[in-house]
């Protein structure tokens, strides 16, 4: 290897020089002469602090491994005839997994004749997907696997950090136990009755809408003037 294409410590191109001259320049600059492209013609060598370069490369490699998120596949299992309380517990578990950056495998286990009603399993998994939609999205749609039906939900990209700052979870409309839904419906009915029974502030408020329109039209008409 009589000659090399020499690259300076800042990446500048020195040009093709004899190997003896390249070694002399490395000694004068207190640097190492490192061959970076041995198959080139002529080979490419660079003046650098090889020890410093190795240290910086090791630091970058450690940081890269540290920043890599390890995604795990968590599993939640349902029965087709699951109680509301148990279902909400499963949903809470799945939301926790998704917020941590893990995927969730939702599985329904069919028993006996339940296998003849796969559409009920699809409905339950679709409901589950809606309940965790704030934290994840469906990656694998419901599919039959023997006596089981499975669906995979993955975390929303870039959403974990935002929700980790105190973002509140909005519950699915219609969720909760039967007792909670009944209490909410009764409360809404009482509020509606109270609004309808609210006393009118004046006689005009109690007038039918048709009479209000007639009165408005009369007020907009020509004003009577003095007789000539």
One Martini backbone bead per residue (centre of mass of N, CA, C, O) as a GRO file, in nm:
protein
  228
    1UNK     BB    1   0.075   0.052   0.031
    2UNK     BB    2   0.191   0.342  -0.092
    3UNK     BB    3  -0.105   0.475  -0.098
    4UNK     BB    4  -0.339   0.739   0.012
    5UNK     BB    5  -0.649   0.868   0.098
    6UNK     BB    6  -0.662   1.164   0.270
    7UNK     BB    7  -0.817   1.251   0.584
    8UNK     BB    8  -0.897   1.478   0.792
    9UNK     BB    9  -1.016   1.551   1.116
   10UNK     BB   10  -1.263   1.738   0.965
   11UNK     BB   11  -1.303   1.597   0.663
   12UNK     BB   12  -1.084   1.680   0.489
   13UNK     BB   13  -0.924   1.686   0.176
   14UNK     BB   14  -0.591   1.606   0.100
   15UNK     BB   15  -0.526   1.339  -0.061
   16UNK     BB   16  -0.275   1.185  -0.233
   17UNK     BB   17  -0.048   0.991  -0.038
   18UNK     BB   18   0.199   0.875   0.119
   19UNK     BB   19   0.234   0.671   0.383
   20UNK     BB   20   0.466   0.823   0.516
   21UNK     BB   21   0.326   1.103   0.521
   22UNK     BB   22   0.078   1.017   0.687
   23UNK     BB   23   0.235   0.930   0.941
   24UNK     BB   24   0.373   1.200   0.994
   25UNK     BB   25   0.112   1.368   1.033
   26UNK     BB   26   0.008   1.203   1.277
   27UNK     BB   27   0.246   1.265   1.467
   28UNK     BB   28   0.230   1.581   1.456
   29UNK     BB   29  -0.093   1.568   1.556
   30UNK     BB   30  -0.150   1.340   1.761
   31UNK     BB   31  -0.257   1.094   1.581
   32UNK     BB   32  -0.443   0.866   1.397
   33UNK     BB   33  -0.415   0.612   1.143
   34UNK     BB   34  -0.715   0.530   0.969
   35UNK     BB   35  -0.873   0.277   0.807
   36UNK     BB   36  -1.192   0.317   0.621
   37UNK     BB   37  -1.120   0.210   0.300
   38UNK     BB   38  -0.966  -0.070   0.183
   39UNK     BB   39  -1.116  -0.113  -0.117
   40UNK     BB   40  -1.004   0.122  -0.222
   41UNK     BB   41  -0.871   0.330  -0.504
   42UNK     BB   42  -0.719   0.414  -0.295
   43UNK     BB   43  -0.704   0.394   0.017
   44UNK     BB   44  -0.875   0.511   0.307
   45UNK     BB   45  -0.759   0.766   0.533
   46UNK     BB   46  -0.763   0.885   0.883
   47UNK     BB   47  -0.740   1.152   1.100
   48UNK     BB   48  -0.750   1.043   1.451
   49UNK     BB   49  -0.905   0.980   1.767
   50UNK     BB   50  -0.961   0.661   1.841
   51UNK     BB   51  -1.037   0.658   2.141
   52UNK     BB   52  -1.261   0.875   2.127
   53UNK     BB   53  -1.436   0.735   1.915
   54UNK     BB   54  -1.500   0.478   2.079
   55UNK     BB   55  -1.637   0.618   2.316
   56UNK     BB   56  -1.866   0.767   2.159
   57UNK     BB   57  -1.986   0.508   2.033
   58UNK     BB   58  -2.063   0.372   2.305
   59UNK     BB   59  -2.256   0.593   2.406
   60UNK     BB   60  -2.456   0.582   2.168
   61UNK     BB   61  -2.534   0.284   2.205
   62UNK     BB   62  -2.655   0.311   2.490
   63UNK     BB   63  -2.870   0.523   2.422
   64UNK     BB   64  -3.018   0.356   2.210
   65UNK     BB   65  -3.099   0.121   2.399
   66UNK     BB   66  -3.252   0.299   2.608
   67UNK     BB   67  -3.468   0.421   2.388
   68UNK     BB   68  -3.573   0.147   2.352
   69UNK     BB   69  -3.882   0.006   2.325
   70UNK     BB   70  -4.036  -0.258   2.502
   71UNK     BB   71  -4.268  -0.460   2.356
   72UNK     BB   72  -4.554  -0.608   2.487
   73UNK     BB   73  -4.781  -0.893   2.520
   74UNK     BB   74  -5.085  -0.865   2.643
   75UNK     BB   75  -5.354  -1.034   2.835
   76UNK     BB   76  -5.712  -1.062   2.786
   77UNK     BB   77  -5.999  -1.229   2.930
   78UNK     BB   78  -6.311  -1.368   2.816
   79UNK     BB   79  -6.648  -1.398   2.842
   80UNK     BB   80  -6.940  -1.385   2.684
   81UNK     BB   81  -7.085  -1.376   2.991
   82UNK     BB   82  -7.003  -1.095   3.111
   83UNK     BB   83  -6.976  -0.887   3.356
   84UNK     BB   84  -6.957  -0.557   3.400
   85UNK     BB   85  -6.740  -0.548   3.619
   86UNK     BB   86  -6.537  -0.737   3.479
   87UNK     BB   87  -6.514  -0.573   3.221
   88UNK     BB   88  -6.403  -0.309   3.345
   89UNK     BB   89  -6.147  -0.441   3.453
   90UNK     BB   90  -6.030  -0.520   3.175
   91UNK     BB   91  -6.020  -0.234   3.059
   92UNK     BB   92  -5.826  -0.114   3.269
   93UNK     BB   93  -5.592  -0.301   3.209
   94UNK     BB   94  -5.559  -0.226   2.908
   95UNK     BB   95  -5.505   0.076   2.951
   96UNK     BB   96  -5.246   0.036   3.113
   97UNK     BB   97  -5.086  -0.110   2.895
   98UNK     BB   98  -5.107   0.108   2.671
   99UNK     BB   99  -4.975   0.343   2.836
  100UNK     BB  100  -4.698   0.163   2.854
  101UNK     BB  101  -4.668   0.042   2.537
  102UNK     BB  102  -4.848  -0.203   2.508
  103UNK     BB  103  -4.993  -0.479   2.397
  104UNK     BB  104  -5.326  -0.624   2.325
  105UNK     BB  105  -5.479  -0.943   2.392
  106UNK     BB  106  -5.799  -1.028   2.305
  107UNK     BB  107  -5.994  -1.294   2.466
  108UNK     BB  108  -6.236  -1.537   2.374
  109UNK     BB  109  -6.410  -1.795   2.554
  110UNK     BB  110  -6.571  -2.067   2.447
  111UNK     BB  111  -6.881  -2.248   2.523
  112UNK     BB  112  -7.003  -2.478   2.357
  113UNK     BB  113  -7.263  -2.318   2.191
  114UNK     BB  114  -7.105  -2.047   2.155
  115UNK     BB  115  -6.966  -2.124   1.880
  116UNK     BB  116  -7.244  -2.053   1.714
  117UNK     BB  117  -7.183  -1.725   1.814
  118UNK     BB  118  -6.954  -1.522   1.683
  119UNK     BB  119  -7.097  -1.240   1.671
  120UNK     BB  120  -7.080  -1.188   1.981
  121UNK     BB  121  -6.773  -1.167   1.992
  122UNK     BB  122  -6.742  -0.930   1.801
  123UNK     BB  123  -6.908  -0.729   1.967
  124UNK     BB  124  -6.730  -0.736   2.222
  125UNK     BB  125  -6.462  -0.645   2.084
  126UNK     BB  126  -6.571  -0.378   1.972
  127UNK     BB  127  -6.636  -0.258   2.245
  128UNK     BB  128  -6.349  -0.273   2.353
  129UNK     BB  129  -6.221  -0.090   2.136
  130UNK     BB  130  -6.385   0.162   2.219
  131UNK     BB  131  -6.287   0.175   2.526
  132UNK     BB  132  -5.960   0.196   2.415
  133UNK     BB  133  -5.929   0.429   2.191
  134UNK     BB  134  -5.760   0.646   2.358
  135UNK     BB  135  -5.494   0.426   2.368
  136UNK     BB  136  -5.591   0.248   2.110
  137UNK     BB  137  -5.550   0.026   1.822
  138UNK     BB  138  -5.636  -0.180   1.577
  139UNK     BB  139  -5.432  -0.451   1.434
  140UNK     BB  140  -5.629  -0.709   1.490
  141UNK     BB  141  -5.889  -0.855   1.400
  142UNK     BB  142  -6.131  -1.053   1.458
  143UNK     BB  143  -6.056  -1.408   1.522
  144UNK     BB  144  -6.068  -1.741   1.479
  145UNK     BB  145  -5.934  -1.986   1.742
  146UNK     BB  146  -6.117  -2.215   1.772
  147UNK     BB  147  -6.244  -2.147   2.094
  148UNK     BB  148  -6.131  -1.872   2.004
  149UNK     BB  149  -6.115  -1.505   2.018
  150UNK     BB  150  -5.909  -1.258   1.857
  151UNK     BB  151  -5.742  -0.939   1.948
  152UNK     BB  152  -5.534  -0.659   1.851
  153UNK     BB  153  -5.392  -0.391   2.050
  154UNK     BB  154  -5.236  -0.082   1.999
  155UNK     BB  155  -5.060   0.179   2.067
  156UNK     BB  156  -5.046   0.501   2.048
  157UNK     BB  157  -4.855   0.712   1.882
  158UNK     BB  158  -4.734   0.956   2.100
  159UNK     BB  159  -4.955   0.930   2.357
  160UNK     BB  160  -4.825   0.864   2.635
  161UNK     BB  161  -4.705   1.138   2.727
  162UNK     BB  162  -4.969   1.302   2.726
  163UNK     BB  163  -5.127   1.114   2.929
  164UNK     BB  164  -4.905   1.135   3.162
  165UNK     BB  165  -5.009   1.455   3.226
  166UNK     BB  166  -5.329   1.406   3.312
  167UNK     BB  167  -5.511   1.269   3.124
  168UNK     BB  168  -5.835   1.215   3.083
  169UNK     BB  169  -6.074   0.972   3.090
  170UNK     BB  170  -6.329   0.892   2.867
  171UNK     BB  171  -6.604   0.746   2.901
  172UNK     BB  172  -6.818   0.533   2.785
  173UNK     BB  173  -7.112   0.539   2.655
  174UNK     BB  174  -7.296   0.323   2.864
  175UNK     BB  175  -7.136   0.253   3.091
  176UNK     BB  176  -7.128   0.043   3.340
  177UNK     BB  177  -7.360  -0.037   3.537
  178UNK     BB  178  -7.691  -0.080   3.565
  179UNK     BB  179  -7.726   0.104   3.812
  180UNK     BB  180  -7.583   0.354   3.692
  181UNK     BB  181  -7.763   0.390   3.442
  182UNK     BB  182  -8.031   0.422   3.596
  183UNK     BB  183  -7.949   0.669   3.765
  184UNK     BB  184  -7.888   0.856   3.525
  185UNK     BB  185  -8.171   0.847   3.397
  186UNK     BB  186  -8.326   0.958   3.644
  187UNK     BB  187  -8.175   1.227   3.664
  188UNK     BB  188  -8.252   1.334   3.383
  189UNK     BB  189  -8.559   1.327   3.429
  190UNK     BB  190  -8.566   1.529   3.668
  191UNK     BB  191  -8.439   1.768   3.515
  192UNK     BB  192  -8.655   1.788   3.295
  193UNK     BB  193  -8.896   1.839   3.485
  194UNK     BB  194  -8.780   2.096   3.615
  195UNK     BB  195  -8.770   2.263   3.355
  196UNK     BB  196  -9.078   2.241   3.287
  197UNK     BB  197  -9.162   2.357   3.592
  198UNK     BB  198  -9.064   2.630   3.547
  199UNK     BB  199  -9.130   2.936   3.614
  200UNK     BB  200  -9.258   3.217   3.494
  201UNK     BB  201  -9.171   3.560   3.473
  202UNK     BB  202  -9.413   3.606   3.267
  203UNK     BB  203  -9.671   3.635   3.050
  204UNK     BB  204  -9.498   3.613   2.792
  205UNK     BB  205  -9.368   3.335   2.862
  206UNK     BB  206  -9.664   3.184   2.860
  207UNK     BB  207  -9.698   3.220   2.575
  208UNK     BB  208  -9.750   3.117   2.289
  209UNK     BB  209  -9.571   3.117   2.001
  210UNK     BB  210  -9.790   3.225   1.808
  211UNK     BB  211  -9.862   3.485   1.976
  212UNK     BB  212  -9.580   3.607   1.968
  213UNK     BB  213  -9.568   3.648   1.658
  214UNK     BB  214  -9.819   3.833   1.635
  215UNK     BB  215  -9.714   4.054   1.823
  216UNK     BB  216  -9.460   4.121   1.658
  217UNK     BB  217  -9.607   4.204   1.394
  218UNK     BB  218  -9.768   4.438   1.522
  219UNK     BB  219  -9.516   4.608   1.616
  220UNK     BB  220  -9.402   4.636   1.305
  221UNK     BB  221  -9.611   4.815   1.226
  222UNK     BB  222  -9.787   5.086   1.179
  223UNK     BB  223  -9.828   5.380   1.333
  224UNK     BB  224 -10.053   5.564   1.480
  225UNK     BB  225 -10.192   5.871   1.395
  226UNK     BB  226 -10.312   6.169   1.367
  227UNK     BB  227 -10.589   6.322   1.286
  228UNK     BB  228 -10.680   6.540   1.008
   0.00000   0.00000   0.00000
